[in-house]
Amino acid sequence: MINLDYCWTKKFLTKIKAILSSLLLLISIQFSYSQKIIEIDKIEGCQVLYPNMTIEEAQTKAVVQAKLNALQESGISEQISLSQIYEVERGVRVQQDKFYESTSTDVKGEIIKFNLLTYSQSVGSTGEILICAEAKIDILKHDASQRNNNIALSGINDRYKRGDAIAFKLKAAFDLYYWVFWIDSEGKYQLIYPISKDQSNKIKENQEVTLPNSNDYIWNVDTNKIEEINSILIVYSKNDYLVDNTIIDFNSWSNWYQKLEYNSRNKIIMPFKIYKQ
């Protein structure tokens, strides 16, 4: 005779054990992921205000320094780097001191949220004027071995004049989905491809596409300033994901970007100057 009570109890305990194991695994995964996010509630970056520098330029560099300090505090130093844009002065190429956020694929982490708290001005120990930026920054640390450069971007120049058209080529190592964002000098984000269901954002293995890829529209640069910095940002992933119309700045873009599958997403950013004349 079979002891039904015993079998039921054994099956019940087995189920409970399986459920507890699943819960422990889920908690472990969640804990592992949460450990990758570092929240820095307040960090400062400062820049000396030189005679030939505007306050706005000093504030921009102070923000960059705050980001650098946050990354270094988190044990990451590769994320922001100096972008070398050259000017020609009397036949000599001179490197301009302009900073951009690097999205190179060998980084060990990235900024996922940035909130500027305040700017301040003070006098340094030798009488120099210091412009400082204080910010709240969240950083996601990841395994550098998981970040592979699977798409190549070419054709973007270092500089454009007002009214010039911008175009470039993309080539993928294997099948990918991609999105193109325009970042202006004020840090505003705009999705420029795809913007309709008729535009495919899938690129096949070893395929090369030219953007914009239609004669129906062109991407012209424009500015009312003597010069300004804009950027093209390419995001790519093995999986497609809808871009909503709420993306207007870094934080709203980052919220969308973090929803892409972690191990398959990546990005490339290309900064360039736009001149009024």
C-alpha positions as CSV (number, residue, x, y, z in Angstrom):
1,M,0.0,0.0,0.0
2,I,1.2,3.5,-0.9
3,N,1.4,6.0,1.9
4,L,-0.4,8.9,0.1
5,D,0.1,11.3,3.1
6,Y,3.9,10.7,3.0
7,C,4.1,11.1,-0.8
8,W,2.1,14.3,-0.6
9,T,4.3,15.7,2.1
10,K,7.5,14.8,0.2
11,K,6.2,16.4,-3.0
12,F,5.1,19.5,-1.0
13,L,8.5,19.8,0.6
14,T,10.2,19.3,-2.8
15,K,8.1,22.1,-4.3
16,I,8.8,24.4,-1.4
17,K,12.5,23.7,-1.8
18,A,12.4,24.5,-5.5
19,I,10.4,27.7,-4.9
20,L,12.9,28.8,-2.2
21,S,15.8,28.0,-4.5
22,S,14.3,30.1,-7.3
23,L,13.7,33.0,-4.9
24,L,17.3,32.8,-3.6
25,L,18.6,32.8,-7.2
26,L,16.4,35.8,-8.0
27,I,17.5,37.6,-4.9
28,S,21.1,36.8,-5.8
29,I,20.7,38.1,-9.3
30,Q,19.0,41.3,-8.1
31,F,21.6,41.8,-5.5
32,S,24.4,41.3,-8.0
33,Y,22.9,43.8,-10.4
34,S,22.2,46.3,-7.7
35,Q,25.9,46.1,-6.7
36,K,26.8,47.4,-10.1
37,I,25.0,50.7,-9.6
38,I,26.9,53.3,-7.5
39,E,25.0,56.4,-6.4
40,I,27.0,59.5,-5.5
41,D,24.7,62.0,-3.9
42,K,27.1,64.9,-4.1
43,I,30.4,65.4,-5.9
44,E,32.2,68.5,-7.0
45,G,34.3,69.4,-10.0
46,C,36.2,72.7,-10.4
47,Q,37.8,74.7,-13.2
48,V,40.1,77.8,-13.1
49,L,38.5,80.7,-15.0
50,Y,41.3,81.8,-17.3
51,P,41.3,85.3,-18.8
52,N,40.3,84.0,-22.3
53,M,37.5,81.8,-21.0
54,T,33.9,82.6,-20.5
55,I,32.0,81.5,-17.4
56,E,29.9,79.2,-19.5
57,E,33.0,77.4,-20.8
58,A,34.4,77.1,-17.3
59,Q,31.1,75.7,-16.0
60,T,31.1,73.1,-18.8
61,K,34.6,72.0,-17.9
62,A,33.7,71.9,-14.2
63,V,30.8,69.6,-15.0
64,V,33.2,67.3,-16.9
65,Q,35.6,67.3,-13.9
66,A,32.7,66.4,-11.6
67,K,32.0,63.4,-13.9
68,L,35.6,62.4,-14.0
69,N,35.8,62.6,-10.2
70,A,32.7,60.5,-9.8
71,L,34.0,57.8,-12.2
72,Q,37.4,57.8,-10.5
73,E,35.7,57.5,-7.1
74,S,33.9,54.5,-8.5
75,G,37.1,52.9,-9.7
76,I,36.5,53.9,-13.3
77,S,38.8,56.2,-15.3
78,E,38.2,55.4,-18.9
79,Q,34.7,56.8,-19.5
80,I,35.4,60.5,-20.3
81,S,38.4,61.4,-22.4
82,L,39.8,64.4,-24.3
83,S,38.5,64.6,-27.9
84,Q,41.1,66.2,-30.1
85,I,39.6,68.7,-32.5
86,Y,42.2,70.6,-34.4
87,E,42.2,74.2,-35.7
88,V,44.6,75.6,-38.2
89,E,46.3,78.8,-37.1
90,R,49.0,80.2,-39.4
91,G,49.5,76.8,-41.0
92,V,50.0,75.0,-37.7
93,R,47.5,72.5,-36.4
94,V,46.6,73.4,-32.8
95,Q,44.8,71.1,-30.5
96,Q,41.8,72.7,-28.9
97,D,41.0,71.9,-25.3
98,K,37.5,70.4,-25.7
99,F,36.1,67.6,-23.6
100,Y,33.4,65.1,-24.5
101,E,31.9,62.0,-22.9
102,S,33.7,59.0,-24.4
103,T,31.7,55.9,-25.2
104,S,34.6,53.7,-26.2
105,T,33.8,50.0,-25.9
106,D,36.5,49.1,-23.4
107,V,35.2,51.2,-20.5
108,K,34.4,49.4,-17.3
109,G,31.4,51.5,-16.4
110,E,29.2,54.4,-17.5
111,I,27.2,57.4,-16.1
112,I,23.5,56.5,-16.2
113,K,22.1,59.6,-14.4
114,F,23.4,63.1,-14.0
115,N,21.7,65.9,-12.0
116,L,23.4,69.2,-11.6
117,L,22.8,70.6,-8.1
118,T,24.5,74.0,-8.2
119,Y,27.3,76.1,-9.6
120,S,29.6,78.1,-7.3
121,Q,32.4,80.6,-7.6
122,S,35.4,81.0,-5.2
123,V,38.9,82.3,-5.0
124,G,41.8,79.7,-4.9
125,S,44.9,79.8,-2.8
126,T,46.9,81.7,-5.3
127,G,44.1,84.2,-6.2
128,E,42.7,82.3,-9.2
129,I,38.9,82.3,-9.7
130,L,37.4,78.8,-9.4
131,I,34.1,77.8,-11.1
132,C,32.8,74.7,-9.5
133,A,29.9,72.4,-10.3
134,E,28.2,70.1,-7.7
135,A,26.2,67.2,-9.0
136,K,24.4,63.9,-8.1
137,I,25.7,61.1,-10.3
138,D,24.7,57.5,-10.7
139,I,27.2,55.1,-12.3
140,L,26.7,51.6,-13.6
141,K,29.8,49.4,-13.4
142,H,30.0,46.5,-15.9
143,D,32.4,43.8,-17.2
144,A,34.5,45.3,-19.9
145,S,34.8,41.9,-21.6
146,Q,31.1,42.1,-22.4
147,R,31.4,45.4,-24.4
148,N,32.3,44.6,-28.0
149,N,32.6,47.0,-30.8
150,N,30.3,45.4,-33.4
151,I,29.5,48.4,-35.6
152,A,31.7,50.9,-37.4
153,L,30.9,54.5,-38.0
154,S,32.6,56.6,-40.7
155,G,32.1,59.8,-42.6
156,I,31.5,62.4,-39.9
157,N,33.8,65.4,-40.1
158,D,35.3,67.3,-37.3
159,R,33.7,70.6,-38.4
160,Y,30.8,71.9,-40.5
161,K,29.6,75.3,-41.6
162,R,26.1,76.4,-41.1
163,G,23.9,74.9,-43.8
164,D,26.1,71.9,-44.5
165,A,24.5,68.5,-44.8
166,I,25.8,65.7,-42.5
167,A,25.9,62.1,-43.7
168,F,27.8,59.0,-42.6
169,K,28.0,55.2,-43.1
170,L,27.4,52.3,-40.7
171,K,28.7,48.8,-41.0
172,A,27.9,45.9,-38.7
173,A,29.8,42.8,-37.7
174,F,26.5,40.9,-37.4
175,D,22.7,41.5,-37.4
176,L,21.9,44.5,-35.2
177,Y,19.3,47.2,-34.6
178,Y,20.4,50.8,-34.3
179,W,19.1,54.2,-33.4
180,V,20.6,57.6,-34.3
181,F,20.3,60.6,-31.8
182,W,21.4,64.2,-32.3
183,I,22.8,66.0,-29.2
184,D,23.0,69.8,-29.4
185,S,25.2,72.2,-27.6
186,E,22.6,72.5,-24.8
187,G,22.6,68.8,-24.1
188,K,19.2,68.2,-25.7
189,Y,18.6,64.8,-27.3
190,Q,16.6,64.2,-30.4
191,L,15.9,60.9,-32.2
192,I,16.6,61.4,-35.9
193,Y,16.5,57.8,-37.1
194,P,14.2,55.9,-37.4
195,I,11.4,58.5,-37.1
196,S,8.7,56.5,-39.0
197,K,7.7,52.9,-39.5
198,D,8.9,53.0,-43.1
199,Q,12.5,53.4,-41.9
200,S,14.2,50.2,-41.0
201,N,16.6,50.3,-38.1
202,K,18.0,46.8,-38.7
203,I,21.4,46.3,-40.3
204,K,22.5,42.9,-41.4
205,E,25.9,41.2,-41.0
206,N,28.6,42.9,-43.0
207,Q,26.0,45.3,-44.5
208,E,26.9,48.9,-45.0
209,V,24.2,51.6,-44.9
210,T,24.4,55.3,-45.6
211,L,22.4,57.8,-43.5
212,P,20.3,59.6,-44.3
213,N,19.4,56.9,-46.8
214,S,16.6,58.7,-48.7
215,N,16.4,61.8,-50.9
216,D,13.2,62.8,-49.1
217,Y,15.1,64.5,-46.3
218,I,18.6,65.7,-45.4
219,W,20.3,66.6,-42.1
220,N,21.5,70.2,-42.2
221,V,23.5,71.7,-39.4
222,D,22.6,75.1,-38.1
223,T,23.7,77.5,-35.4
224,N,23.3,81.1,-34.4
225,K,26.6,81.0,-32.4
226,I,30.1,81.7,-33.7
227,E,30.7,78.0,-33.0
228,E,29.1,75.2,-31.1
229,I,29.6,71.6,-30.4
230,N,27.0,69.0,-31.5
231,S,27.2,65.2,-31.5
232,I,25.8,62.2,-33.3
233,L,25.1,59.3,-31.0
234,I,24.6,55.8,-32.4
235,V,23.0,53.2,-30.1
236,Y,22.9,49.5,-31.3
237,S,21.6,46.3,-29.9
238,K,20.8,42.7,-30.8
239,N,17.2,43.4,-29.9
240,D,14.8,46.0,-31.1
241,Y,13.1,48.3,-28.6
242,L,10.6,51.1,-29.2
243,V,11.9,54.7,-28.6
244,D,9.2,56.9,-27.1
245,N,8.9,60.6,-27.6
246,T,9.8,61.5,-24.1
247,I,13.6,61.4,-24.8
248,I,14.7,65.1,-24.6
249,D,17.9,65.0,-22.4
250,F,20.6,62.7,-21.1
251,N,18.6,61.3,-18.2
252,S,15.5,60.5,-20.3
253,W,17.7,58.9,-22.9
254,S,19.6,56.9,-20.3
255,N,16.3,55.6,-18.9
256,W,15.4,54.2,-22.3
257,Y,19.0,52.9,-23.0
258,Q,19.0,50.9,-19.7
259,K,15.9,49.0,-20.9
260,L,17.9,47.4,-23.8
261,E,19.3,44.0,-23.1
262,Y,22.4,44.6,-21.0
263,N,24.8,42.2,-22.7
264,S,23.9,43.3,-26.3
265,R,23.7,47.1,-26.1
266,N,26.4,49.6,-26.9
267,K,26.9,53.0,-28.3
268,I,29.2,55.3,-30.3
269,I,29.4,59.1,-30.0
270,M,31.0,61.4,-32.6
271,P,31.3,65.1,-31.6
272,F,31.8,67.9,-34.2
273,K,32.0,71.7,-34.4
274,I,29.4,73.8,-36.2
275,Y,30.5,77.3,-37.4
276,K,28.2,80.2,-38.2
277,Q,30.4,81.2,-41.1
